[in-house]
């Protein structure tokens, strides 16, 4: 039996074969296979297994530390932290490293997406012969469009021919490769596939988490929006392969901005199974995962290591592990009471998890992006700002109250360290308080740190993506295991942002759906509180009117980017948002943060060198090494600047 090696230039994708559940089930069941064969796709079970494998491949990107790093580090949301190695420093572009073709972080989409694309090619070619419903084929079309869209945003033009012809299932060992242009990728692959997916996918998901009409609409609208920016090219960012910024069908940027607006508003008017949740807090409250606002995610589960795709006991931050939030988690276990007791233990809980200290948010995040922490609930529902005594979860449990700031005792569940909402000049940083150089305020039992005292070693954690387990049994659980939560990829809320951005760029708005009205739907929700995460107590409060009234009369792209950061902070959107709008070098050119030493609370300003060529990532060196062509051809294949 001939084995297929899914290749571009002899690069192998080891697919995960999976079997469907019966119609009465509502989850995808996975049965690992190392490779697919041509015969496998010529059976109903084989085609269905390939479709499910397309969902599995999401885990090799979303939640993976390297890809997550490439989408966040170097933007205004994150810089490198105290324990960062070259993988993180390279992405920062602040003089401590450089992005090169052998860098691991930006290589993820190249090596993950092409295998999935070839799987989709095989499904699409064989589905009719084996009698697969068009609605299932539409899922393969959705993923082929989805993956090509991710690739073209990351690298520019990429190959449509994987060795056997354009958009054809490849069974060859061809060791060459030719890159198509950006317009060819959009008009030959992304738009046709996503348009057919919108036409043929069901309104309701076939199984929990599978693609629907609105899932396809979201990516079609976003692709129209991104392509319109590409055609317009306001800041003269180079593309590669070099090609005129013209559409093969003669349509201009204004046409595509309008299409993005129309598709997004159609989805808003026809939500299907999706909706905006009433409270932003609930969007990322772990017990509420897989809710009606979540449209696509890379799934994980604590029920089975097979279905989780990674160990349930100890994560290695590789393969299919969801380990992203570890990178943005500082070593909070270094906190000590006044009598040198470790009062905050590593715990498998949403505020804690496994600390790696690889990525740190700059000071501007807390002073500019989330300037309004009283009315807008999104700051509180994004970060862990209070670290609490959890020694009662040790075995045996310890209920002792330990002396903390000002020698005031702190018991189980009480705050040991708090990151303040606003700078307080009365904070006393003298001495090595809490063993991490924290400060104190008169009369407070918790140690404190001002927003301008954030450093590369001590900073608020990313609560929204934090660890969650239901098998802790009252203890600390398994904090060293990869996350068993789904990693969010797409949310219904983004339709409002896409339509608003298109309107700002000139799309004719519908009545009641101007850019300001669309953004205010998001801001109105942001003003509603039901729980205070920092204080760990119920908070029933509605500041919607205040936030809506404070929205500028004229919405700009800069304001939309600010709102997108407040809504999607730390979720892997940011680099793509800044690249799409060609504002990366403007928004993220400098940042401030204190240093690597505990007790350093003096922020320094760091400047990034973001060149126009950085708006595309390098073609991975592994691809170039595998190509059986001349060095000159390899050089021509690589994006300029690398």
C-alpha positions as CSV (number, residue, x, y, z in Angstrom):
1,X,0.0,0.0,0.0
2,X,1.4,3.3,-1.0
3,X,1.8,5.8,1.8
4,X,1.2,9.5,1.1
5,X,3.9,11.9,2.3
6,X,2.1,15.2,2.5
7,X,4.8,17.5,1.2
8,X,5.8,20.8,0.0
9,X,9.4,20.3,-0.9
10,X,9.5,17.0,0.9
11,X,8.1,18.4,4.2
12,X,6.1,15.7,5.9
13,X,2.9,16.4,7.8
14,X,2.0,13.6,10.2
15,X,-1.8,13.8,10.2
16,X,-4.0,12.6,13.0
17,X,-6.6,10.3,11.6
18,X,-9.9,10.4,13.5
19,X,-13.2,8.8,13.4
20,X,-16.6,10.4,13.6
21,X,-19.0,9.8,16.3
22,X,-22.5,8.6,15.6
23,X,-25.1,11.2,14.9
24,X,-26.4,10.8,18.5
25,X,-23.1,12.0,19.9
26,X,-22.1,15.7,20.1
27,X,-18.3,15.6,20.3
28,X,-15.5,14.6,17.9
29,X,-13.8,11.3,18.8
30,X,-10.2,11.0,17.8
31,X,-8.2,7.9,16.9
32,X,-4.6,8.7,16.1
33,X,-3.0,7.6,12.9
34,X,0.5,8.5,11.8
35,X,-0.3,8.9,8.1
36,X,-3.1,8.9,5.6
37,X,-3.0,6.7,2.4
38,X,-4.7,7.3,-0.9
39,X,-7.0,4.4,-0.2
40,X,-8.0,5.9,3.2
41,X,-9.6,8.9,1.4
42,X,-11.6,6.6,-0.9
43,X,-13.9,5.4,1.8
44,X,-16.6,7.2,3.7
45,X,-14.9,6.6,7.0
46,X,-11.7,7.9,5.6
47,X,-13.1,11.1,4.3
48,X,-15.0,11.7,7.6
49,X,-11.8,10.9,9.5
50,X,-9.9,13.5,7.5
51,X,-12.6,16.1,8.2
52,X,-12.2,15.5,11.9
53,X,-8.4,15.6,11.6
54,X,-8.8,19.2,10.4
55,X,-10.1,20.2,13.8
56,X,-7.3,18.3,15.5
57,X,-4.7,20.3,13.6
58,X,-5.8,23.5,15.3
59,X,-4.1,22.3,18.5
60,X,-0.7,22.4,16.8
61,X,-1.0,26.2,16.6
62,X,-3.6,27.6,19.0
63,X,-2.3,27.1,22.5
64,X,1.2,26.2,21.3
65,X,3.9,28.3,23.0
66,X,5.8,29.1,19.8
67,X,2.9,30.3,17.7
68,X,1.4,32.2,20.6
69,X,4.7,34.0,21.2
70,X,4.9,35.0,17.6
71,X,1.4,36.6,17.7
72,X,2.0,38.6,20.9
73,X,5.7,39.3,21.7
74,X,6.8,42.4,19.9
75,X,3.4,44.1,19.9
76,X,2.1,46.6,22.4
77,X,0.6,43.8,24.4
78,X,3.7,41.8,25.3
79,X,7.5,42.0,25.5
80,X,9.9,39.4,26.7
81,X,10.1,38.5,30.4
82,X,12.9,37.7,32.8
83,X,13.2,34.0,31.9
84,X,12.8,34.5,28.1
85,X,15.2,32.7,25.8
86,X,16.0,33.7,22.3
87,X,12.7,32.4,20.9
88,X,11.0,35.3,22.8
89,X,13.8,37.9,22.6
90,X,14.0,37.5,18.9
91,X,10.4,38.4,18.4
92,X,10.6,41.6,20.4
93,X,12.8,43.4,17.9
94,X,14.2,45.6,20.7
95,X,17.9,44.9,20.2
96,X,18.2,41.7,22.1
97,X,17.7,39.3,19.1
98,X,16.4,39.2,15.6
99,X,13.9,37.3,13.6
100,X,15.6,34.9,11.2
101,X,14.6,32.0,9.0
102,X,15.5,29.4,11.6
103,X,13.4,31.1,14.3
104,X,10.9,28.6,15.7
105,X,8.0,30.9,16.6
106,X,7.0,32.2,13.2
107,X,7.4,28.8,11.5
108,X,4.3,27.3,13.1
109,X,1.7,28.1,10.4
110,X,3.9,26.9,7.5
111,X,4.5,23.5,9.0
112,X,0.9,23.0,10.3
113,X,-1.3,24.6,7.6
114,X,0.0,22.9,4.5
115,X,-0.6,19.4,5.9
116,X,-4.1,20.4,6.7
117,X,-4.6,21.9,3.3
118,X,-3.5,18.7,1.6
119,X,-5.9,16.8,3.8
120,X,-8.7,19.1,2.7
121,X,-7.6,18.6,-0.9
122,X,-8.0,14.9,-0.5
123,X,-11.4,15.2,1.1
124,X,-12.7,17.6,-1.5
125,X,-11.5,15.4,-4.4
126,X,-12.9,12.1,-3.0
127,X,-16.0,13.2,-1.2
128,X,-18.4,13.0,-4.2
129,X,-17.2,9.5,-5.2
130,X,-17.8,8.1,-1.7
131,X,-21.1,9.9,-1.2
132,X,-20.2,12.4,1.4
133,X,-22.8,15.2,2.0
134,X,-21.9,18.6,0.6
135,X,-22.3,20.1,4.1
136,X,-19.4,17.9,5.3
137,X,-17.3,18.8,2.3
138,X,-18.0,22.4,3.2
139,X,-16.1,21.9,6.5
140,X,-13.0,20.9,4.5
141,X,-13.5,23.9,2.2
142,X,-13.8,26.1,5.3
143,X,-10.5,24.8,6.7
144,X,-8.7,25.1,3.4
145,X,-9.8,28.7,3.2
146,X,-9.0,29.2,6.9
147,X,-5.4,27.8,6.5
148,X,-4.6,29.7,3.3
149,X,-5.9,32.9,5.0
150,X,-3.5,32.3,8.0
151,X,-0.6,31.6,5.6
152,X,-1.1,34.6,3.4
153,X,-1.3,37.0,6.4
154,X,1.9,35.5,7.8
155,X,4.1,35.0,4.8
156,X,2.6,36.7,1.8
157,X,2.1,34.6,-1.3
158,X,2.4,30.9,-0.8
159,X,2.1,27.8,-3.0
160,X,-1.2,26.6,-4.3
161,X,0.5,23.7,-6.0
162,X,1.8,21.2,-3.4
163,X,3.3,19.0,-6.0
164,X,0.4,17.6,-8.1
165,X,-1.3,20.8,-9.3
166,X,-3.0,23.8,-7.9
167,X,-5.5,22.9,-5.1
168,X,-4.9,19.2,-5.9
169,X,-4.3,16.4,-3.4
170,X,-0.6,15.8,-3.5
171,X,0.8,12.2,-3.5
172,X,4.2,13.0,-5.0
173,X,7.6,13.5,-3.5
174,X,8.2,16.7,-5.5
175,X,11.0,18.7,-3.9
176,X,10.4,22.1,-5.5
177,X,7.9,24.8,-4.8
178,X,6.6,27.9,-6.5
179,X,4.9,30.7,-4.5
180,X,1.7,32.2,-5.9
181,X,1.0,35.9,-5.4
182,X,-1.2,37.3,-2.7
183,X,-4.1,38.1,-5.1
184,X,-4.0,34.6,-6.5
185,X,-4.2,33.1,-3.0
186,X,-7.3,35.2,-2.1
187,X,-9.1,34.9,-5.4
188,X,-8.3,31.2,-6.3
189,X,-8.4,29.7,-2.8
190,X,-9.6,31.8,0.1
191,X,-12.7,33.5,-1.3
192,X,-14.1,30.6,-3.3
193,X,-13.6,28.1,-0.5
194,X,-15.1,30.4,2.2
195,X,-18.0,31.5,-0.1
196,X,-18.9,27.8,-0.8
197,X,-18.6,27.1,2.9
198,X,-21.0,29.9,3.7
199,X,-23.4,28.5,1.1
200,X,-23.2,24.8,2.2
201,X,-22.5,24.7,5.9
202,X,-25.4,24.4,8.3
203,X,-26.7,27.1,10.5
204,X,-26.3,24.9,13.6
205,X,-23.1,23.0,14.3
206,X,-23.1,19.4,13.3
207,X,-21.3,18.6,16.5
208,X,-20.2,20.7,19.4
209,X,-17.6,23.2,18.1
210,X,-17.8,22.3,14.4
211,X,-18.0,25.0,11.7
212,X,-21.3,26.7,10.7
213,X,-22.4,29.3,8.1
214,X,-21.5,32.0,10.5
215,X,-18.0,30.5,11.3
216,X,-17.3,30.7,7.6
217,X,-18.9,34.2,7.4
218,X,-16.5,35.4,10.1
219,X,-13.4,34.4,8.1
220,X,-14.8,35.5,4.8
221,X,-15.6,38.9,6.2
222,X,-12.2,39.1,7.8
223,X,-10.5,37.9,4.6
224,X,-12.3,40.6,2.6
225,X,-11.3,43.2,5.1
226,X,-7.6,42.1,5.1
227,X,-7.4,41.9,1.3
228,X,-9.0,45.4,1.0
229,X,-6.2,46.8,3.3
230,X,-3.6,44.9,1.2
231,X,-5.0,46.5,-2.0
232,X,-5.0,49.9,-0.5
233,X,-1.6,49.6,1.1
234,X,-1.7,53.0,2.8
235,X,1.9,52.9,4.2
236,X,3.6,51.3,1.3
237,X,4.4,48.0,3.0
238,X,6.1,45.6,0.5
239,X,4.6,42.3,-0.5
240,X,6.2,39.1,-1.8
241,X,6.2,37.7,-4.4
242,X,6.3,41.1,-5.8
243,X,3.1,41.9,-7.7
244,X,0.9,44.9,-8.5
245,X,-1.6,45.8,-5.9
246,X,-4.5,45.1,-8.2
247,X,-7.3,42.6,-8.1
248,X,-7.5,40.0,-10.9
249,X,-11.3,40.7,-11.2
250,X,-10.8,44.5,-11.4
251,X,-12.4,45.2,-8.0
252,X,-11.0,47.8,-5.8
253,X,-10.4,48.1,-2.0
254,X,-13.7,49.9,-1.5
255,X,-15.6,46.9,-3.0
256,X,-13.9,44.6,-0.5
257,X,-14.4,46.8,2.5
258,X,-18.1,46.9,1.6
259,X,-18.2,43.1,1.2
260,X,-16.6,42.8,4.6
261,X,-19.2,45.1,6.1
262,X,-22.1,43.3,4.4
263,X,-21.1,39.8,5.4
264,X,-20.4,40.8,9.0
265,X,-23.7,42.6,9.4
266,X,-25.6,39.7,7.8
267,X,-24.1,37.5,10.5
268,X,-25.1,40.0,13.2
269,X,-28.7,40.0,11.9
270,X,-28.7,36.2,11.5
271,X,-26.8,34.9,14.6
272,X,-27.9,31.3,14.4
273,X,-26.7,29.6,17.6
274,X,-24.3,32.4,18.6
275,X,-24.8,35.5,20.7
276,X,-22.9,38.0,22.8
277,X,-22.9,36.9,26.4
278,X,-24.3,39.4,28.9
279,X,-21.1,39.8,30.8
280,X,-17.5,40.0,29.5
281,X,-16.4,38.1,32.6
282,X,-18.4,35.0,31.5
283,X,-16.6,34.9,28.1
284,X,-13.5,33.7,29.8
285,X,-14.8,32.3,33.1
286,X,-13.4,28.7,32.8
287,X,-16.5,26.8,34.0
288,X,-18.4,28.5,31.1
289,X,-16.1,27.3,28.3
290,X,-17.7,26.3,24.9
291,X,-20.4,28.9,25.3
292,X,-22.6,30.6,22.7
293,X,-20.1,33.4,21.9
294,X,-17.3,31.0,21.0
295,X,-17.4,30.0,17.4
296,X,-14.2,28.1,16.9
297,X,-11.6,26.8,19.3
298,X,-8.8,24.3,19.6
299,X,-10.3,21.8,21.9
300,X,-8.9,20.0,24.9
301,X,-10.4,17.9,27.7
302,X,-9.4,16.4,31.0
303,X,-11.5,13.4,30.3
304,X,-9.0,11.6,28.1
305,X,-5.3,12.1,27.1
306,X,-6.2,10.8,23.6
307,X,-8.9,13.5,23.1
308,X,-6.8,16.1,25.0
309,X,-3.9,15.5,22.7
310,X,-1.4,15.9,25.6
311,X,-0.6,14.5,29.0
312,X,-3.0,15.2,31.8
313,X,-0.3,15.0,34.4
314,X,2.7,16.9,33.2
315,X,2.9,19.2,30.2
316,X,6.0,19.4,28.0
317,X,4.9,22.5,26.1
318,X,5.2,20.8,22.8
319,X,3.1,18.9,20.2
320,X,-0.6,19.6,21.0
321,X,-0.2,21.0,24.6
322,X,-2.2,24.0,25.4
323,X,0.6,25.8,27.2
324,X,0.2,29.4,26.0
325,X,-0.8,31.0,29.2
326,X,2.3,29.5,31.0
327,X,4.4,31.9,28.9
328,X,2.6,34.9,30.4
329,X,2.6,33.6,34.0
330,X,5.3,34.9,36.3
331,X,6.8,32.9,39.2
332,X,4.2,33.9,41.8
333,X,5.4,31.1,44.1
334,X,8.4,33.3,45.0
335,X,6.1,35.3,47.2
336,X,6.9,34.9,50.9
337,X,5.2,36.0,54.1
338,X,7.0,38.3,56.6
339,X,8.3,35.1,58.3
340,X,9.4,33.6,55.0
341,X,6.6,31.1,54.4
342,X,5.5,30.4,50.8
343,X,1.9,31.5,51.1
344,X,0.9,31.2,47.4
345,X,1.4,27.7,46.1
346,X,1.4,26.6,42.5
347,X,-2.2,25.5,41.9
348,X,-4.3,24.2,38.9
349,X,-6.7,27.2,39.2
350,X,-7.5,30.0,36.7
351,X,-5.5,32.6,38.6
352,X,-2.4,30.5,38.9
353,X,-1.1,27.5,36.9
354,X,2.5,26.8,35.8
355,X,4.8,29.8,35.7
356,X,7.4,30.2,32.9
357,X,8.0,34.0,32.9
358,X,8.6,34.2,29.2
359,X,6.3,37.1,28.3
360,X,5.5,40.3,30.2
361,X,3.0,43.1,29.5
362,X,4.5,46.6,29.3
363,X,3.5,49.4,31.7
364,X,1.4,51.1,28.9
365,X,-1.0,48.1,29.0
366,X,-2.0,49.1,32.5
367,X,-1.9,52.9,32.1
368,X,-3.2,53.4,28.6
369,X,-4.9,50.3,27.1
370,X,-6.8,49.6,30.3
371,X,-6.8,53.1,31.7
372,X,-10.5,52.8,32.9
373,X,-10.5,50.0,35.4
374,X,-13.5,51.2,37.4
375,X,-16.2,51.3,34.7
376,X,-14.8,48.9,32.1
377,X,-14.9,45.3,33.3
378,X,-12.5,44.0,30.8
379,X,-9.3,44.8,32.8
380,X,-10.6,42.9,35.8
381,X,-11.7,39.9,33.6
382,X,-8.4,39.8,31.7
383,X,-5.7,39.8,34.4
384,X,-4.9,38.1,37.7
385,X,-4.3,41.1,40.0
386,X,-4.5,39.5,43.4
387,X,-2.5,36.5,44.6
388,X,-4.0,34.8,47.6
389,X,-3.0,32.4,50.4
390,X,-3.9,28.9,49.3
391,X,-2.0,26.8,51.8
392,X,-5.3,25.4,53.0
393,X,-5.2,23.3,49.8
394,X,-2.0,21.6,50.8
395,X,-2.0,18.0,52.1
396,X,-2.2,18.1,55.0
397,X,-4.1,21.4,54.9
398,X,-2.6,24.5,56.6
399,X,-5.1,27.0,57.9
400,X,-2.5,29.1,59.7
401,X,-2.6,32.9,59.4
402,X,0.8,34.2,58.4
403,X,2.1,37.7,59.0
404,X,2.1,39.7,55.8
405,X,2.5,43.4,55.0
406,X,2.7,45.5,58.2
407,X,2.9,42.2,60.0
408,X,-0.9,41.8,59.7
409,X,-1.9,38.2,59.5
410,X,-3.3,36.8,56.2
411,X,-5.4,33.6,56.3
412,X,-6.6,31.2,53.5
413,X,-8.2,33.0,50.6
414,X,-7.0,36.4,51.6
415,X,-4.8,38.6,49.3
416,X,-1.1,38.3,49.8
417,X,-0.1,40.5,46.9
418,X,-2.2,43.0,44.9
419,X,-1.4,44.9,41.7
420,X,-3.0,48.3,42.3
421,X,-5.4,49.8,39.7
422,X,-3.7,53.2,40.0
423,X,-0.3,54.5,41.1
424,X,-0.2,55.4,44.7
425,X,2.8,57.6,45.7
426,X,2.5,56.3,49.3
427,X,3.6,52.8,48.3
428,X,6.8,52.0,50.3
429,X,9.1,49.7,48.3
430,X,12.0,49.8,50.9
431,X,13.3,46.4,51.8
432,X,12.8,43.1,50.0
433,X,9.1,42.8,50.9
434,X,7.5,39.5,50.2
435,X,11.0,38.4,48.8
436,X,10.0,39.9,45.5
437,X,10.6,43.5,46.2
438,X,6.9,44.4,46.6
439,X,5.6,47.5,48.4
440,X,3.3,48.2,51.3
441,X,0.7,50.7,52.2
442,X,-0.2,51.7,55.8
443,X,-2.9,49.6,57.3
444,X,-3.0,47.1,54.5
445,X,-2.2,43.4,55.0
446,X,-1.5,42.7,51.3
447,X,1.8,43.6,49.7
448,X,1.2,45.9,46.7
449,X,2.7,47.0,43.4
450,X,1.8,50.1,41.4
451,X,1.1,50.0,37.6
452,X,4.3,51.8,36.9
453,X,6.2,49.3,39.0
454,X,5.5,46.4,36.6
455,X,8.7,44.6,35.7
456,X,9.9,41.8,33.5
457,X,9.8,39.5,36.6
458,X,6.7,40.5,38.5
459,X,3.5,41.5,36.6
460,X,-0.2,40.5,36.5
461,X,-0.9,37.1,35.1
462,X,-3.3,36.4,32.2
463,X,-6.5,35.2,34.0
464,X,-8.7,34.9,30.9
465,X,-6.7,32.0,29.5
466,X,-5.8,30.5,32.9
467,X,-5.7,26.9,34.1
468,X,-8.9,25.1,35.0
469,X,-9.4,21.6,36.3
470,X,-12.4,20.0,38.0
471,X,-10.4,17.1,39.5
472,X,-8.4,19.0,42.1
473,X,-10.5,17.4,44.9
474,X,-10.1,20.4,47.1
475,X,-6.3,20.4,46.7
476,X,-3.8,22.1,44.5
477,X,-4.4,19.7,41.6
478,X,-2.1,19.2,38.7
479,X,-0.7,22.7,37.9
480,X,2.2,21.3,35.8
481,X,-0.1,19.7,33.2
482,X,-1.0,21.5,30.0
483,X,-4.3,23.3,30.0
484,X,-7.3,21.1,29.4
485,X,-9.4,24.2,28.4
486,X,-10.2,24.9,24.8
487,X,-8.1,27.7,23.3
488,X,-10.4,30.4,21.8
489,X,-9.9,31.1,18.1
490,X,-13.0,32.9,17.0
491,X,-15.8,34.7,18.7
492,X,-19.1,36.1,17.6
493,X,-18.2,39.5,19.0
494,X,-15.6,40.0,16.2
495,X,-18.4,40.6,13.7
496,X,-19.0,44.0,15.3
497,X,-15.3,44.9,15.1
498,X,-15.0,43.8,11.4
499,X,-18.1,45.8,10.4
500,X,-17.0,48.8,12.3
501,X,-13.5,48.8,10.8
502,X,-15.0,48.4,7.3
503,X,-17.3,51.3,7.9
504,X,-14.4,53.5,9.1
505,X,-12.6,52.5,5.8
506,X,-15.5,53.8,3.8
507,X,-18.2,51.0,3.6
508,X,-21.7,52.4,3.5
509,X,-23.3,51.6,6.8
510,X,-26.8,50.4,7.4
511,X,-29.2,52.3,9.7
512,X,-28.3,51.5,13.3
513,X,-25.0,50.0,12.4
514,X,-22.5,52.9,12.1
515,X,-19.0,52.3,13.3
516,X,-19.8,54.0,16.6
517,X,-23.1,52.1,17.1
518,X,-21.3,48.8,16.5
519,X,-18.5,49.5,18.8
520,X,-20.9,50.7,21.5
521,X,-22.6,47.3,21.5
522,X,-19.2,45.9,22.7
523,X,-18.6,48.8,25.1
524,X,-22.1,48.5,26.6
525,X,-21.4,44.9,27.5
526,X,-18.0,45.8,28.9
527,X,-19.7,48.1,31.4
528,X,-21.7,45.3,33.0
529,X,-20.2,43.6,36.1
530,X,-21.4,40.6,38.0
531,X,-18.2,39.6,39.7
532,X,-15.0,41.4,40.8
533,X,-12.1,39.1,40.0
534,X,-9.5,41.2,41.8
535,X,-11.5,41.4,45.0
536,X,-13.0,37.9,44.5
537,X,-16.5,38.9,45.4
538,X,-19.9,39.5,43.7
539,X,-20.2,43.0,42.1
540,X,-23.5,43.8,40.5
541,X,-22.9,47.1,38.7
542,X,-23.9,48.6,35.3
543,X,-21.6,51.2,33.9
544,X,-22.8,50.8,30.3
545,X,-24.2,54.3,30.0
546,X,-20.9,55.8,31.1
547,X,-18.8,53.8,28.6
548,X,-21.2,54.4,25.7
549,X,-21.3,58.2,26.4
550,X,-17.5,58.2,26.5
551,X,-17.1,56.6,23.1
552,X,-15.7,59.2,20.6
553,X,-18.2,60.7,18.2
554,X,-15.8,59.9,15.3
555,X,-14.4,56.4,15.4
556,X,-10.9,55.9,13.9
557,X,-8.8,52.9,13.1
558,X,-6.6,53.7,16.1
559,X,-9.6,53.6,18.4
560,X,-10.8,50.3,16.9
561,X,-7.4,48.9,17.6
562,X,-7.5,50.1,21.2
563,X,-10.9,48.5,21.6
564,X,-9.8,45.3,20.0
565,X,-6.9,45.1,22.5
566,X,-9.2,45.6,25.4
567,X,-11.5,42.9,24.1
568,X,-9.0,40.3,22.8
569,X,-5.9,41.1,24.9
570,X,-3.4,38.2,24.9
571,X,-5.5,35.9,22.7
572,X,-3.2,35.9,19.7
573,X,-4.9,38.5,17.6
574,X,-2.6,41.4,18.1
575,X,0.2,40.9,15.6
576,X,-2.2,40.2,12.8
577,X,-4.3,43.2,13.7
578,X,-1.3,45.6,13.6
579,X,0.0,44.0,10.3
580,X,-3.4,44.2,8.6
581,X,-3.8,47.9,9.4
582,X,-0.1,48.6,8.8
583,X,0.2,50.2,12.2
584,X,2.7,47.8,13.9
585,X,5.6,50.2,13.8
586,X,3.5,53.1,14.9
587,X,1.6,51.3,17.8
588,X,4.5,49.2,19.1
589,X,7.6,51.1,18.3
590,X,8.4,51.7,22.0
591,X,7.3,50.6,25.4
592,X,8.4,50.9,29.0
593,X,8.9,48.3,31.7
594,X,11.2,47.7,34.7
595,X,14.0,45.2,34.7
596,X,14.7,41.6,35.6
597,X,15.5,42.1,39.3
598,X,13.0,41.7,42.1
599,X,12.4,45.2,43.5
600,X,13.1,47.0,40.3
601,X,10.2,49.5,39.9
602,X,11.9,52.1,37.7
603,X,10.5,51.6,34.2
604,X,12.9,52.2,31.3
605,X,11.9,52.9,27.7
606,X,12.8,50.4,25.0
607,X,12.7,51.1,21.3
608,X,11.9,48.5,18.7
609,X,13.3,48.5,15.2
610,X,10.3,47.4,13.1
611,X,11.2,47.5,9.4
612,X,8.7,47.3,6.5
613,X,10.0,43.8,5.7
614,X,9.1,42.6,9.2
615,X,5.4,42.8,8.2
616,X,6.0,39.3,6.6
617,X,7.5,36.5,8.6
618,X,10.4,34.5,7.1
619,X,9.9,31.3,5.1
620,X,11.2,28.6,7.6
621,X,14.7,27.4,7.0
622,X,13.4,23.8,7.1
623,X,11.4,24.5,4.0
624,X,14.4,26.0,2.1
625,X,16.7,23.1,3.2
626,X,14.3,20.5,1.9
627,X,14.0,22.1,-1.6
628,X,16.1,20.4,-4.3
629,X,16.8,23.7,-6.1
630,X,19.8,26.0,-6.5
631,X,20.8,28.4,-3.8
632,X,19.8,31.3,-6.0
633,X,16.3,29.8,-6.3
634,X,16.1,29.4,-2.5
635,X,17.2,33.0,-2.0
636,X,14.5,34.1,-4.4
637,X,11.9,32.0,-2.5
638,X,12.7,33.6,0.8
639,X,10.9,36.9,1.8
640,X,13.2,39.9,1.3
641,X,15.1,41.1,4.4
642,X,15.6,37.6,5.8
